[in-house]
C-alpha cells in the first residue's frame, strides 16, 4: 500500500535528511495567508490532549494510532507520547509506543520508538540525528534550520500532524524528503496545497489526499488502496504498555580463530552512515570473510 510504504510503514525504522522547497512571495505570488504559515505547538495543543486516529481499509478497521501532548518539560521542550495498535488477520496484535520531544520550532530534540521486537532511540547532536538500536548506531544529517526535515515514525499519525502544522505551506507546490524515526532510506515526497472551506488540502505524489482543519489532520484518503485514516473522537488513551525487546549481547570467545575489524561507510545527504564488521580468520590468507552492514532493518547487521 502506497501510504503505508512511506508514512505508516517502514518496519520500526526511519532515518534520513531532507529539504523542503517553499516559494518566496513576489508580486505574482502573494504572501501566505495565516492559515498556511507555521503554527506553534503551544497554540495547537493543550496539555493532556489526546489525538486518536482510526486506520480503515475496505471498510475494516486495521487499528488505531494515538498521540498525547504531555506539555513542556523544565527546559521548555514540547513532550508527546504515542501508541499504535494494528490488527492484521491471522497475526498477533502489533503494538508500539514512543515518546518524542520537540523544540519551539517543531524540530526533533530526542525520543524513542519501541515495539516488542525492537527499540530505537534518537537524539539530535548539532547537525546530526543519531539513532541507536542495541549495538547499531546510525547518524543522519539533520539541519532543519537550513532545510526543512519531515521526521515520522511507523504508523504514528501524530508525527505527520506536527510536521504539517509546523511547516510553511504557503507555496502552491511543496517538495520534501522524509526521514524515518524507525529506519530506512530517504523518501522523496511532494504535494500540491489548496485552500478549502474547512482548511487546507494536500494532494500528494503518493496518491494521498490529506485534509487539514485548524492545521490538524481531519482525514487521509488513499483511493487506490481503499484506505482511510480518520479522527476517532470517542477513543481514549490506551492503558497498555510495551515492554520492548530482549537485549542480547555477544562476546567472542578468547580462543576464537578470527578477529573483528570494523568498517564504516560515511553518511550522505540522502542516506545514514553505515557501520559493519569484517570477520578476519587468523593465519595466512587468502581466507573467506563475512561483512555485516546496517541497512533498512536492524536484522541486516546482527542476524
Beta strands, then each sheet from edge to edge (+ up, - down):
strand 1: 50-57
strand 2: 60-72
strand 3: 78-86
strand 4: 94-102
strand 5: 108-115
strand 6: 119-125
strand 7: 128-133
strand 8: 136-141
strand 9: 150-152
strand 10: 173-180
strand 11: 187-195
strand 12: 200-204
strand 13: 209-213
strand 14: 216-222
strand 15: 227-231
strand 16: 258-265
strand 17: 274-281
strand 18: 290-293
sheet 1: 8+ 7- 6+ 5- 4+ 3- 2+ 1- 15+ 14- 13+ 12- 11+ 10- 9-
sheet 2: 16+ 17- 18+
end
